[in-house]
Amino acid sequence: MSTGRSSKARSLTIVTIAYLIAIGVGAAWLVAGPATGTALLDAFIADVLATGVIFVFSRAFRNSSFYDAYWSVVPPLLLLYWWLVATDPDTLRSVLIAIVVVLWAIRLTGNWIYAFPGLHHEDWRYPKFKASAGRWEFFADLFAIHLIPTVQVFLGMIPVYVAVTRPGPGLPWLAWTAFVVGIAAVAVEFVADLQMHRFVAAARPGEVMDRGLWSWSRHPNYFGEFSFWLSLALFGVAAAPADWWWLGIGALAMLAMFLGASIPMMEERSVERRPNYAQVVNRIPRFVPRPPRSPRRDPGSREDSAG
């Protein structure tokens, strides 16, 4: 066990060094690189350069899980940069969104650290995806696993840029609504993770998780994650109500990824590894939490036809 802890500590040290270098490269661009004239584009270029550093480490160590923490580490840094360069930010709105983003980042990064066994382990989806790409494996790793998620998170953060750089109070009531949604989202994710960790620690082989929040949704963690990005979109609309029609693009992209890729992959794996998971599918909603249905008994029963 001590060897395992030592391996994890060493791995976390290496990952930390990689992220410090990546953040340093991004910061160097922002300080010394040619300015584009807009803090949004400057931050995007810095973000891509930092992603490139993480990609180099992923290839060097043959482990794309180097990128996993990037999802939660970079957003607070983007927020900080945009807030620092803003000329006349609305203090209340900026503070509210900062609280939500920082709490979210701490929870998600902490959960990753807790579950991270070490660099001997790679997220099961990455080798599967890279193997399916064949001779295009390098580009699948670069774009699908590293750059596309970076772009996706950046899209989700654009409302934050609007919220902290747009002067004026906008719609304070909507900013408070966004704050409540964001805090609730982080709470849902925290409780879902805690319940899952406790279940995994005591579960028997093949046992399925169908208790707590997981009895209301088969993927409460993804629902909470989407709700977080939705709260950021609401913050953006609170700052710029006239731009409501495009500020939700990032949140919608997240929803499409969860419903179209992440959840189907998790469901397929659960069915393969846990035969009883089919019963969970019959009873528990897939995404949006609601009270579970009773188990289906007869294909021709009134209960089945009610859907």
C-alpha positions in Angstrom: 0.0 0.0 0.0 2.9 2.4 0.8 4.3 1.7 -2.7 0.9 2.7 -4.2 0.9 5.9 -2.2 4.4 6.7 -3.3 3.5 6.0 -6.9 0.5 8.3 -6.7 2.5 11.1 -5.0 5.2 10.8 -7.6 2.7 10.9 -10.4 0.9 13.9 -8.9 4.2 15.7 -8.7 4.9 15.1 -12.4 1.4 16.2 -13.4 1.8 19.3 -11.2 5.1 20.2 -12.9 3.4 19.7 -16.3 0.6 22.1 -15.4 3.0 24.7 -13.9 4.9 24.7 -17.2 1.7 24.8 -19.2 0.4 27.7 -17.2 3.7 29.5 -17.4 3.7 29.2 -21.2 0.2 30.6 -21.4 1.0 33.4 -19.0 4.2 34.2 -21.0 2.1 34.6 -24.1 -0.3 37.0 -22.4 2.6 39.1 -21.0 5.1 39.1 -23.8 3.2 37.8 -26.9 1.8 40.0 -29.6 -1.6 41.4 -28.5 -4.6 40.6 -30.7 -6.6 43.6 -29.4 -9.1 41.6 -27.4 -8.6 39.8 -24.1 -10.9 37.0 -25.3 -8.7 36.0 -28.3 -5.5 36.5 -26.3 -6.8 34.1 -23.6 -7.8 31.6 -26.3 -4.4 31.5 -27.8 -2.8 31.1 -24.4 -5.2 28.3 -23.6 -4.3 26.5 -26.8 -0.6 26.9 -26.1 -1.0 25.5 -22.6 -3.0 22.6 -24.0 -0.1 21.9 -26.3 2.3 21.6 -23.4 0.0 19.1 -21.7 -0.3 17.2 -25.0 3.5 16.9 -25.1 3.5 15.4 -21.6 0.7 13.0 -22.6 2.8 11.7 -25.5 6.0 11.6 -23.5 4.4 9.5 -20.8 2.0 7.7 -23.2 -0.9 8.6 -21.0 -3.6 11.0 -22.2 -5.0 11.3 -18.6 -2.5 14.1 -18.2 -5.2 16.2 -19.7 -8.0 15.2 -17.2 -7.4 17.9 -14.7 -7.1 20.6 -17.4 -10.9 20.8 -17.5 -11.1 22.2 -14.0 -7.7 23.9 -13.6 -7.9 26.5 -16.4 -11.4 28.1 -16.0 -10.5 30.0 -12.8 -7.3 31.3 -14.5 -9.3 32.5 -17.4 -11.7 34.2 -15.1 -8.9 35.8 -13.1 -7.2 37.2 -16.3 -10.4 38.6 -17.7 -11.3 40.2 -14.4 -7.8 41.8 -14.1 -8.0 43.4 -17.6 -11.6 44.6 -17.3 -11.8 48.3 -17.2 -15.0 48.7 -15.2 -16.4 45.4 -14.0 -19.5 45.0 -12.0 -18.2 44.0 -8.6 -21.2 42.1 -7.3 -21.6 40.0 -10.5 -17.9 39.3 -10.7 -17.7 38.2 -7.1 -20.8 35.9 -7.5 -19.4 34.2 -10.6 -16.0 33.9 -9.0 -17.4 32.1 -6.0 -19.2 29.6 -8.3 -16.3 28.9 -10.6 -13.7 28.5 -7.7 -16.0 26.2 -5.7 -16.6 24.1 -8.9 -12.9 24.0 -9.7 -11.9 22.9 -6.1 -14.6 20.2 -6.1 -13.8 18.8 -9.5 -10.0 19.0 -9.1 -10.2 17.5 -5.6 -12.3 14.6 -6.9 -9.8 14.0 -9.7 -6.9 13.9 -7.2 -8.8 11.6 -4.9 -9.7 9.1 -7.7 -6.3 9.4 -9.5 -4.3 6.2 -8.9 -1.2 7.3 -10.7 0.3 7.5 -14.1 0.2 3.7 -14.5 -3.5 4.2 -15.1 -5.2 5.9 -18.1 -8.8 6.7 -18.5 -10.4 3.6 -20.2 -12.0 5.7 -22.9 -8.7 7.1 -24.3 -7.0 3.8 -25.4 -10.3 2.6 -26.9 -10.7 5.8 -28.8 -7.1 6.0 -30.0 -7.1 2.3 -31.1 -10.2 3.0 -33.1 -8.4 5.8 -35.0 -5.8 3.4 -36.3 -3.0 5.2 -38.1 -4.6 8.5 -37.2 -4.1 7.9 -33.5 -1.7 10.9 -33.1 -4.3 13.3 -34.5 -7.2 11.7 -32.5 -5.1 12.2 -29.4 -4.3 15.8 -30.2 -7.6 17.0 -31.4 -10.3 14.7 -29.9 -8.8 14.2 -26.4 -6.9 17.5 -26.0 -7.8 20.4 -28.3 -11.6 19.9 -28.8 -12.3 19.7 -25.1 -10.2 22.8 -24.6 -12.3 24.6 -27.2 -15.5 23.3 -25.7 -14.6 24.5 -22.2 -13.5 27.9 -23.7 -16.9 28.2 -25.3 -18.5 27.5 -22.0 -16.4 30.2 -20.4 -17.3 33.0 -22.9 -20.3 34.1 -20.8 -17.8 34.5 -18.0 -15.8 36.9 -20.1 -19.0 38.8 -20.9 -20.0 38.8 -17.2 -16.7 40.2 -15.8 -15.9 42.7 -18.6 -19.3 44.2 -19.4 -19.8 47.4 -17.2 -23.1 48.1 -15.5 -25.3 46.0 -13.2 -27.3 44.4 -16.0 -30.0 42.2 -14.4 -29.0 41.7 -10.8 -31.9 39.3 -10.2 -30.7 37.0 -13.0 -27.1 37.1 -11.6 -28.4 35.9 -8.2 -30.5 33.2 -10.0 -27.3 32.1 -11.8 -25.5 32.0 -8.5 -28.1 29.8 -6.9 -28.1 27.5 -9.9 -24.3 27.3 -9.8 -24.1 26.6 -6.1 -26.8 23.9 -6.4 -24.9 22.4 -9.3 -21.7 22.1 -7.4 -23.6 20.7 -4.4 -25.2 18.0 -6.6 -21.9 17.0 -8.1 -20.2 16.9 -4.6 -22.9 14.7 -3.1 -23.1 12.4 -6.2 -19.3 11.9 -6.1 -19.3 11.3 -2.3 -22.1 8.7 -2.6 -20.3 7.0 -5.6 -17.0 6.8 -3.7 -18.7 5.2 -0.7 -20.5 2.8 -2.9 -17.4 1.7 -4.8 -15.5 1.2 -1.6 -18.1 -1.3 -0.3 -19.7 -2.7 -3.5 -19.6 -6.4 -4.5 -18.6 -7.4 -8.0 -21.4 -6.6 -10.5 -23.4 -4.5 -8.0 -25.0 -1.4 -9.4 -25.4 2.0 -7.9 -29.1 2.9 -7.4 -29.3 4.8 -4.1 -29.1 8.4 -3.0 -29.0 10.9 -5.9 -28.3 7.9 -8.2 -31.8 6.6 -7.5 -33.2 9.8 -9.1 -30.8 10.0 -12.1 -28.4 7.4 -13.6 -25.9 10.3 -14.1 -26.5 13.0 -11.5 -22.8 14.0 -11.8 -23.3 14.9 -15.5 -26.6 16.7 -14.7 -24.8 18.8 -12.1 -21.9 19.5 -14.5 -24.4 20.7 -17.2 -26.2 22.8 -14.6 -22.9 24.5 -13.7 -22.3 25.5 -17.3 -25.9 26.7 -17.6 -25.3 28.9 -14.6 -22.3 30.5 -16.4 -24.6 31.2 -19.4 -27.1 32.8 -17.1 -24.4 35.1 -15.7 -23.5 36.2 -19.2 -27.1 36.9 -20.0 -27.4 38.9 -16.7 -24.6 41.1 -17.9 -25.8 41.4 -21.6 -29.5 40.5 -21.9 -29.5 41.4 -25.6 -27.0 38.7 -26.3 -29.1 35.9 -24.7 -29.4 34.1 -28.1 -25.8 33.1 -28.3 -24.4 33.0 -24.8 -25.8 29.6 -24.2 -23.9 28.0 -27.0 -21.2 26.6 -24.7 -23.7 25.1 -22.3 -25.6 23.5 -25.2 -22.3 22.1 -26.5 -21.7 20.5 -23.1 -25.2 19.1 -23.1 -24.7 17.6 -26.6 -21.4 16.0 -25.4 -22.9 14.5 -22.3 -26.0 13.1 -24.0 -24.4 12.2 -27.3 -21.0 10.8 -26.2 -20.1 10.6 -22.5 -23.3 9.0 -21.2 -23.8 6.5 -24.0 -20.2 5.3 -23.5 -20.7 4.9 -19.7 -24.0 3.2 -20.2 -22.5 0.7 -22.7 -19.7 -0.1 -20.3 -22.1 -0.5 -17.4 -24.3 -3.0 -19.3 -21.2 -5.0 -20.2 -19.8 -5.1 -16.7 -23.0 -5.2 -14.6 -25.9 -7.5 -15.9 -28.3 -5.9 -13.4 -27.8 -2.5 -14.9 -30.7 -3.1 -17.3 -33.0 -3.0 -14.3 -31.6 0.3 -13.3 -32.3 1.6 -16.9 -35.9 0.6 -16.5 -36.4 2.4 -13.2 -34.2 5.4 -13.1 -34.2 8.4 -15.4 -31.2 8.8 -17.6 -30.2 12.4 -17.0 -32.7 14.9 -15.4 -33.4 13.8 -11.8 -36.9 12.7 -10.9 -38.5 10.0 -8.7 -37.7 6.5 -10.1 -40.3 4.4 -11.7 -41.3 1.1 -10.3 -39.7 -2.0 -11.9 -41.4 -3.2 -15.1 -43.0 -6.5 -14.6 -45.1 -7.3 -17.6 -44.6 -6.0 -21.2 -48.3 -5.6 -21.6 -49.0 -4.0 -18.2 -50.5 -0.6 -17.6 -47.2 0.5 -15.9 -45.2 -0.3 -19.1 -47.5 1.5 -21.4 -47.4 4.6 -19.2 -43.7 5.0 -20.2 
